[in-house]
Each structure stands twice: as C-alpha cells, then as structure tokens.
C-alpha cells in the first residue's frame, strides 16, 4: 500500500505527519505544495505542540507485507 505523507512543523518545533492512503499518481509536487500551503493558511489542523507553522516535506511511502506460512 502506498501512502502520501505530509510533514509539517508545529509551534514547538516538532514534526507532525499526516498520511493519505492511495494518492493519485503520478504525484504532482506543485499540487501537493499548494494543498499544504492551504492547510497552513486555513489553520485546518493542530497538534499537541500547537498549530502547524511550516511545511517540512512530503513523501510517498510504500509498505510491503509478506505473510509467512508456518508448518
């Protein structure tokens, strides 16, 4: 499963990560940045360390799980 992780900095200087499953691909970096800027402008989210104050990064994360058959 692939996820889009949006990383922000909060008022305490800590990193806050929001994950979105099944992002539209190929990803559009300009659209992602615009969405993250809008999240900051609208004060959409907050965290234990206060409001989000800056964009840190965005990334696609893929997790692979392989079941092991036990005898």
Beta strands, then each sheet from edge to edge (+ up, - down):
strand 1: 2-10
strand 2: 15-21
strand 3: 46-47
strand 4: 50-62
sheet 1: 2+ 1- 4+ 3-
end
